[in-house]
């Protein structure tokens, strides 16, 4: 069985989309792929309850309990490694990871970013796309590298930027696409490794 570990910090809507796709498409039965665990750096992350309702193991490692970013990432890597992951999925995990952590999971660590990379890395992507006068926006699933938001692209989705768009309305439209492409990219990446 190939294990997926998902990292979250909040509501977990992308995590829920991946779990739903895995169930509806029977990833376990058809491909030997399962969501083994959901880990969070926040005790109050709403996505933890969603995972628990689906019978998925959860664990919280509060980053504030560690003396340094490196100490937290080392503990997080140890918790992830206990699940023997084929893939680690960042789904709204709001931490910048250390190069050592990224290297440890090289080729097995994916993220989704709410822009059409390489455009608009970092934060405030929707407002930046509006301010730049873009005609299109979207989201990108990519392999994580030590450099923020520049890893190899696995999948993208495009949405039009509408004349009356706000950062919030654009974010909502992009999020619907994230929920479609993230499960697809996760499965395709794992199947490409079989």
C-alpha positions in Angstrom: 0.0 0.0 0.0 1.3 3.5 -0.9 0.7 5.9 1.9 -0.2 9.6 1.6 0.4 12.0 4.5 -1.4 15.3 4.3 -0.3 18.4 6.2 -2.8 21.1 7.1 -3.1 24.2 9.2 -6.7 25.2 8.8 -10.0 24.2 7.3 -8.7 21.4 5.2 -10.8 21.9 2.1 -8.1 20.7 -0.3 -7.4 17.8 2.1 -11.1 16.9 2.1 -11.2 17.1 -1.7 -8.3 14.6 -1.9 -9.9 12.3 0.7 -13.2 12.4 -1.2 -11.6 11.6 -4.5 -9.6 8.7 -3.0 -12.9 7.3 -1.7 -15.0 7.9 -4.7 -12.4 6.6 -7.1 -11.3 3.7 -4.8 -7.6 4.5 -4.9 -7.0 1.8 -2.3 -8.7 -1.0 -4.2 -7.7 0.1 -7.7 -4.2 1.5 -7.1 -3.0 0.5 -3.6 -3.0 4.1 -2.5 -4.4 5.4 0.8 -4.5 8.5 3.0 -2.6 7.2 6.0 -2.6 10.3 8.2 -3.4 14.0 8.4 -1.0 16.1 10.5 -1.4 19.7 11.6 0.7 22.3 13.4 -2.5 23.8 14.9 -4.7 22.0 17.5 -7.8 23.9 16.3 -7.4 23.2 12.6 -10.9 22.3 11.4 -9.6 19.9 8.9 -8.6 17.5 11.7 -12.3 16.8 12.5 -13.0 16.1 8.8 -10.1 13.6 8.7 -11.2 11.9 12.0 -14.8 11.6 10.7 -13.4 9.6 7.7 -11.4 7.3 10.0 -8.0 8.8 9.1 -5.4 9.0 11.8 -4.5 12.6 12.9 -1.8 14.1 14.9 -1.0 17.7 16.0 2.6 19.0 16.4 2.4 22.6 17.7 5.3 24.5 16.1 5.2 26.9 19.0 6.4 24.1 21.4 9.7 23.8 19.6 12.8 26.0 20.1 13.5 26.5 16.4 12.1 25.9 12.9 14.7 23.1 12.5 13.6 21.4 15.7 9.9 21.5 14.6 10.7 20.2 11.1 12.8 17.4 12.5 9.9 16.3 14.8 7.5 16.7 11.9 9.6 14.6 9.6 9.9 11.9 12.3 6.1 11.8 12.7 5.6 11.6 8.9 8.3 8.9 8.5 6.4 6.8 11.0 3.6 6.6 8.3 6.1 5.4 5.6 4.8 7.9 3.1 5.1 7.6 -0.7 3.9 11.2 -0.9 3.6 14.1 1.5 0.9 16.6 0.5 0.9 20.2 1.7 -2.8 21.3 1.8 -2.9 24.7 3.4 0.0 24.0 5.6 1.1 27.5 6.5 4.7 27.0 7.4 7.8 27.6 5.3 9.8 24.4 5.5 13.5 24.1 6.1 15.8 22.9 3.3 16.6 19.8 5.4 13.0 18.9 5.6 12.5 19.5 1.9 15.6 17.5 1.0 14.4 14.6 3.2 11.2 14.3 1.2 12.6 15.3 -2.2 10.4 14.1 -5.0 7.7 13.1 -2.5 6.5 16.5 -1.4 3.8 18.4 -3.3 2.0 21.7 -2.8 -0.8 23.7 -4.4 -0.3 27.4 -4.9 -3.1 29.8 -5.8 -1.6 31.3 -8.9 -0.4 30.2 -12.3 3.3 29.7 -11.4 5.8 31.0 -12.1 3.7 34.1 -11.8 2.9 35.5 -8.3 4.9 33.3 -5.9 4.3 33.9 -2.2 1.3 35.6 -0.7 -1.6 37.9 -1.8 -1.6 36.2 -5.2 -5.2 37.1 -6.2 -4.9 40.8 -5.4 -1.5 40.9 -7.2 -3.1 39.3 -10.3 -5.9 41.9 -10.3 -3.5 44.8 -9.8 -1.3 43.6 -12.6 -4.3 43.6 -15.0 -4.1 39.8 -15.7 -6.8 38.4 -17.9 -6.4 34.9 -16.3 -5.5 33.5 -12.9 -5.5 30.0 -11.5 -3.7 27.5 -9.4 -0.7 25.2 -9.7 0.3 21.9 -8.2 4.1 21.5 -8.0 6.8 19.5 -6.4 8.3 21.4 -3.4 11.9 22.5 -3.6 14.0 24.5 -1.2 13.1 27.7 -3.2 9.6 28.8 -2.5 7.0 28.0 -5.2 9.4 27.2 -8.0 9.4 23.4 -8.1 8.5 21.4 -11.2 4.8 21.9 -12.2 2.6 18.8 -12.0 -0.8 20.4 -13.0 -2.5 23.8 -13.5 -6.0 25.1 -13.8 -7.0 28.5 -15.3 -9.9 30.8 -14.5 -10.8 34.1 -16.2 -10.3 37.3 -14.3 -13.7 39.1 -14.5 -14.0 42.9 -14.6 -15.7 43.1 -11.2 -13.5 40.6 -9.4 -12.2 41.2 -5.9 -9.4 39.2 -4.3 -12.1 37.3 -2.4 -14.3 36.5 -5.5 -11.3 35.4 -7.5 -10.0 33.3 -4.6 -13.3 31.5 -4.3 -13.3 30.6 -8.1 -9.7 29.5 -8.0 -10.5 27.3 -4.9 -13.1 25.3 -6.8 -10.4 24.5 -9.4 -7.9 23.6 -6.6 -10.4 21.0 -5.4 -10.4 19.4 -8.9 -6.7 19.4 -9.8 -5.1 18.6 -6.5 -6.5 15.1 -6.2 -5.9 14.5 -9.9 -2.2 15.6 -9.6 -1.6 13.6 -6.5 -2.9 10.4 -8.1 -1.1 11.0 -11.4 2.2 11.7 -9.6 1.9 8.5 -7.5 0.9 6.4 -10.5 3.9 7.7 -12.4 6.1 6.3 -9.6 4.7 2.7 -9.8 
